[in-house]
Amino acid sequence: MALFMDVHNLPDAVTMDAVAAAHAADLATQDAHGVHYLRYWVDEARGKIFCLVDAGSAEAANTVHREAHGLVADEIYPVAEGF
């Protein structure tokens, strides 16, 4: 498993409530793909969402998004956690 940060660039503002609902759908879908969505951050005014995910691949992480709610990431970066 590896850590990835994905970035969603929505055309309009987004609410924390809407993102929380999408995240809950991810959590309900993730186990079938061996993926674990860990945290998310939101810039509501700019329509930006950032998700930290532990997954076997970026493709597996995006598959969860696609199946859970259809909002696939625009960018996905492999990341390492610092202390």
Contacts in CASP RR format, 6 or more apart in sequence:
PFRMAT RR
TARGET T0000
AUTHOR 0000-0000-0000
METHOD contacts of the structure
MODEL  1
MALFMDVHNLPDAVTMDAVAAAHAADLATQDAHGVHYLRYWVDEARGKIF
CLVDAGSAEAANTVHREAHGLVADEIYPVAEGF
1 36 0 8 1.000
1 54 0 8 1.000
1 55 0 8 1.000
1 56 0 8 1.000
2 54 0 8 1.000
2 55 0 8 1.000
2 56 0 8 1.000
2 57 0 8 1.000
2 78 0 8 1.000
3 52 0 8 1.000
3 53 0 8 1.000
3 54 0 8 1.000
3 78 0 8 1.000
3 79 0 8 1.000
3 80 0 8 1.000
3 81 0 8 1.000
4 52 0 8 1.000
4 53 0 8 1.000
4 54 0 8 1.000
4 55 0 8 1.000
4 58 0 8 1.000
4 61 0 8 1.000
4 76 0 8 1.000
4 77 0 8 1.000
4 78 0 8 1.000
4 79 0 8 1.000
5 50 0 8 1.000
5 51 0 8 1.000
5 52 0 8 1.000
5 53 0 8 1.000
5 76 0 8 1.000
5 77 0 8 1.000
5 79 0 8 1.000
6 50 0 8 1.000
6 51 0 8 1.000
6 53 0 8 1.000
6 58 0 8 1.000
6 61 0 8 1.000
6 62 0 8 1.000
6 65 0 8 1.000
6 73 0 8 1.000
6 75 0 8 1.000
6 76 0 8 1.000
6 77 0 8 1.000
7 48 0 8 1.000
7 49 0 8 1.000
7 50 0 8 1.000
7 73 0 8 1.000
7 74 0 8 1.000
7 75 0 8 1.000
7 76 0 8 1.000
7 77 0 8 1.000
8 47 0 8 1.000
8 48 0 8 1.000
8 49 0 8 1.000
8 50 0 8 1.000
8 51 0 8 1.000
8 71 0 8 1.000
8 73 0 8 1.000
8 74 0 8 1.000
9 47 0 8 1.000
9 48 0 8 1.000
9 74 0 8 1.000
9 75 0 8 1.000
10 47 0 8 1.000
10 48 0 8 1.000
10 49 0 8 1.000
10 71 0 8 1.000
11 47 0 8 1.000
12 47 0 8 1.000
13 44 0 8 1.000
13 45 0 8 1.000
13 46 0 8 1.000
13 47 0 8 1.000
14 42 0 8 1.000
14 44 0 8 1.000
14 47 0 8 1.000
14 49 0 8 1.000
15 44 0 8 1.000
16 42 0 8 1.000
16 44 0 8 1.000
19 40 0 8 1.000
19 42 0 8 1.000
19 49 0 8 1.000
22 68 0 8 1.000
22 69 0 8 1.000
22 71 0 8 1.000
23 37 0 8 1.000
23 40 0 8 1.000
23 51 0 8 1.000
25 68 0 8 1.000
25 69 0 8 1.000
26 37 0 8 1.000
26 51 0 8 1.000
26 64 0 8 1.000
26 65 0 8 1.000
26 68 0 8 1.000
26 69 0 8 1.000
27 37 0 8 1.000
28 68 0 8 1.000
29 64 0 8 1.000
29 67 0 8 1.000
29 68 0 8 1.000
30 36 0 8 1.000
30 37 0 8 1.000
30 64 0 8 1.000
30 68 0 8 1.000
33 55 0 8 1.000
33 60 0 8 1.000
33 63 0 8 1.000
33 64 0 8 1.000
34 55 0 8 1.000
34 56 0 8 1.000
34 60 0 8 1.000
35 53 0 8 1.000
35 54 0 8 1.000
35 55 0 8 1.000
35 56 0 8 1.000
35 60 0 8 1.000
35 61 0 8 1.000
35 63 0 8 1.000
35 64 0 8 1.000
36 53 0 8 1.000
36 54 0 8 1.000
36 55 0 8 1.000
37 51 0 8 1.000
37 52 0 8 1.000
37 53 0 8 1.000
37 61 0 8 1.000
37 64 0 8 1.000
38 52 0 8 1.000
38 53 0 8 1.000
38 54 0 8 1.000
39 51 0 8 1.000
39 52 0 8 1.000
40 49 0 8 1.000
40 50 0 8 1.000
40 51 0 8 1.000
40 52 0 8 1.000
41 49 0 8 1.000
41 50 0 8 1.000
42 48 0 8 1.000
42 49 0 8 1.000
42 50 0 8 1.000
43 49 0 8 1.000
49 71 0 8 1.000
51 61 0 8 1.000
51 73 0 8 1.000
52 79 0 8 1.000
53 61 0 8 1.000
53 64 0 8 1.000
55 61 0 8 1.000
55 64 0 8 1.000
58 76 0 8 1.000
58 78 0 8 1.000
61 73 0 8 1.000
61 76 0 8 1.000
62 72 0 8 1.000
62 73 0 8 1.000
62 76 0 8 1.000
65 71 0 8 1.000
65 72 0 8 1.000
65 73 0 8 1.000
66 72 0 8 1.000
END
